Amino acid sequence: MTRTPLLPLDWEGGRVWIKAECLQRGGSFKLRGAINRLLQLSEAERERGVVAFSSGNHAQGVALAARSLGIAATIVMPADAPAVKRDATLAAGAEIVAYDRETESREAIGARLAAEKGAVLVPSFDDVDVIEGQGSVGVEIRAQLGMAADKVLVPCGGGGLSAGIALALPEAEIVTVEPEGWDDMARSLEAGEPVPVREPAPPTRCDALQTKLVSPLTLGALAEAHARGLWVSEPEIERAIAFAARHLRIVAEPGGAVALAALLAGKAGPVSERTVVVVSGGNVDPALYAGILAAQAADARRGG
């Protein structure tokens, strides 16, 4: 596992910090939770293998963690998952079972496969050990800042990363950021109970954040931390991807760029030199990435 850098960003006459989890092994923070969960397995459980379901980043995290520990891994992935994520998961030695995210339930398929194989199901966020592993991002932030953060903006799907950071940095204001129309965590925090995504859910390029219902576990940790939620639009996300490439020299996938998008769009509220923005992943289809950069460059030339 890599200790990812905390990059300075001059902002509004001051400075904020970018936690570049896109530079983690596997291209996202997901290895942290996966390795922590798999390290808890007994020898008998390791022999039977693990099953996970994911659009790609958790898939790669579990596959890499399993390979490092000599454990067989089966991953349930949507048939429309980005090829870059599917290929990397296969390259890490995992078996992939494809499903249709519109008509099939990945949870049901994962549970069936785990039962058939006698394997351990490794959730992407609804698990104490996974959340604890993701919380190592917060532990690193504290050590790298040399002080407590006062605000952390975090991309949010199921909430495992933001919940882990909230537990690791109890002094900080935690702000979850989701794509427009997929802000179930923000609305759940407001309601005080899990609230599903409104249907029909709008299309989004943030495949890593397409969680339609958060878990009581992650919601509980974030509610206890008095976290609040924001959403950002697809154009705001695309601007953040281009900004990351141009000003930070890092590759951010759409789901990984949402917290940066909230900062750039002025939605984050007051910030300080103790504000941290997490870029959670960089696994993006090369053609999509090139298209976004080209479109943003064209807009800049037009003064847009």
N, C-alpha and C positions, 0 to 999 in steps of 0.2 A: 504494500500500500504506500502511496506517495503522500508526503506532507506538502500540500499544494500551496502555491505562493499567495500572499496578500499584496495585491498590486495597488499602488497609489493612483488616484485620479483627481486632478485639479478640478474643482467644481464650485462655481458661484463664489469665487474669491477665496475659497478654502480648499479643503481636501476631504475626500471620502476614500474608502478602501474597497477593492474588488477581490472577493475570495474566489479564485479561479479553479473551481472543481472540474471544469472542462479539461484540466490537465491531469486529472487523476487517472490511474490505470483503468482501462476500459472506457475512458472518455466521460465519466460522470462520477458523482458521489456514491453511486449504488454499491460499489465494491465494499465500502465501509460496513454497511449493514449486513451484507451477504456473508462476509468473512466472519463477522462476530457471531452471526447465527449458526454458521456451520461449525465453528469451533466449539459450540456447546453440544454437538451431537455425540452420542455414545459410539463405541466401536461397532456395535451391532447396527445402529442406525446408519453409520457411514457405509457399511457394506450393502445396505439396501438402497442407497442413493437418495436423491432429492428431486422434487418437482417444484417448479415455479411457473407463474404466469406473468407476462410482461410484454409491452410493446417494443422493448429493446434494451433499455439501460439496465433495468434490474436483471434482465436475461443475461446480459454480458457480465454483470457483477457476480451473479450466482455461478455462471459457467467458469469464470476465472477463479473464483474462490474454490469451487469444486475441483477443478483441475489441480490447483496447488495442494489440495489435501487428498488427492487420489479418490475422489467420490464421483460416481456417475450422476449426471444431471440431465433431466428432461425438462424442456421449457415449452410452455404453451404460448404461442405468439400469434397475433392477428395476421391474416394473410396479406394485409396491406401495410405491414410494418416496413419501415425504410430498409432498403436492401443493405445499406451500410451496417445497420444494426443486426439484421439477420445473418449476414455473412460473418461478422465478427463473433457472433454467438456460436456459429458452427465451427469457426476456426479455433475457438477455445475448447472444442471437444464435446459440446452438448448436443443432445438430440432435440430437434424441434418438432412440435406438433402444431400445425396451423389450424386456425379457426376463423370464422366470419364474425367480426365484432358486431355486426348489425343483427344477426340472427342466432348467435350462439353465446353461451355464458362461459367465459374463461374460468370462472371460479368453479363451475360445475365440472368442466372438463378436467381441471387440475385436481379436484377432489377425487374424481373417478380414477384418474391415472395413478394417483398416490395410493388409493386403495388397492388397485390391481397389482401394483409393484411392491406394496408394503413400504413405500418410500415416505420420507418426511416432506410435507408441504411447507415451502418457504415463502410466506407472503411478502409482498413488496413494501408494505408499510404497517400492516395491522399485526404487529408482533413486537413484544418488549425488547427482545435482543436485537432485532433489526433497528428499531428506534434508537437504542443505546449506541449501536455502531454508527449510525448517521450523526449522532450527537458529538462524535469526535471532531466534526467540522467546527463546532462551537469551542471545543477544548483548544484546538489549534488557533482559532481566532483570538482567544484570550491571551495565549502565549505570544502570538505574533504582534498583537497590539501593545502588549506589555501592560495592559489595563483592561477594565471591563468595557465592552461595547455598550453604547447607549441606545443604538437602534440597529436591527439587522433585517434587511429585506430579503425574503426567501421565496424562490419559485415553489409552488405548491400544487401537487396532484392529490395524493391521498393524505399528505401531511406528515409522513415519516421524518423527512429532513427537518422541517420547521419545528416539529415536536421535539426532536432530538436536540436541536439547537436551543430551544426554549428551556429544556431541562439543564443543559450545560451552561447557559448564560441567563440565570434567573434575574439578573439586574437589568437586562436589555429589553427594550420594546421590540417585540417580534411582529413583523408585518408580512403576512402571506400575500403572494401575488399569483393570480390565475388568469387564464385567457377569458376574454369576454364571452359570456354565456356558459362558462364552465366554472363559475365562482361559487361552487357549492360550499367550500370551506368558509368563505367570507359570510355567506348567508347563514350557515350553520352556527358560526360564532355569534352572529346577531340574534339568532333564534334560541340559542342555548341547547340545541339538539340537532342531530344529523338531518340535513335538508338535501334532497337529491337535486341534481341538475335538472333544470326545466326542459321538458321535451316539447318539440324536437330540438335537440342540442345542435347548435350551429356548427358548421365546418370550422376546423382550426388546423393549423400546421403544427400545433403543439401536441404531437402524438404522445409525448411523455407525460402529459398532464390531463389526459382524458379519463379521469376517474369520476364516475357519476354519483358516487356516494361515499363520503368520508367515514371513517370508523369511529366509534365512541372512544377508543383508546387515544387516537391522535387528537381528536376534538377535545377530549378531556384535558390533555396536557396543555394544549394551546389556550383553552378557556381559563385554566388555572393561572396561566401566565399573562392573562388579559391581552392576548394577541388580537390584532385586527386584520381585516382582509381588504385587498384591492383587486381590481381587474384592469387589464389593458387590452387594447384592440389589436387586431392583426397588423395594421399599418404601423402602430407604435412598436410592436415586436420586431418588425422588419427594420425599422430605423435603428433599433438597439443592436441588432445583429451586425449591421453595417458599421455602427459606431464602435462596437467591440473590435472589429477587424481593423478599423482605421486608427483608433486612438489607443487601444490596449494590445493590439497585435495578437488577439486570441480568437479562436473559432467558437462561436456560441450557437447551439441549435435553438430552434424557436422556443421550445419549452424551457431551455436553460437561460434564455435572455429576458424572461418576463420581468424579473425584479429590476434589472437594468432599465428596461423599458419604462417601468413605473418612475424611476428616478428621472430619466430624461424627459418624461412627459409632465413632470412637476406634480405627480400624485403622491409622492412619498412624505410630504410635509417637511417640517424643519429638519435639516441634517447638520452634522458636525464632523469634526475630525475623528470622532469615535463611531461614525456610521459605517456599516459594512453592507455591501451588496453582493449576494451570492450569485455567481454564474454557475449553474448546477450541472451543465452538460454541454458537450460539443459534438455529439454524434448526429451529423446532419448529412442528408443526401447531397453529394457534390454538385449535381445539376441544379437542385433547388437552391443551394447556397450561392452558386455562381449567378443564378437568375436574380436572387434578392440583391446581391451586391451590385449587379449591373443596373437594376431598376433604381436603386437608391442613388447610384452615381449619376444616372440620367436626371433624376429629380433635382439633385444638387446643382447640376449644370443649368437647369431651368430656373434655379432659385427657389425650388419648392421645399 
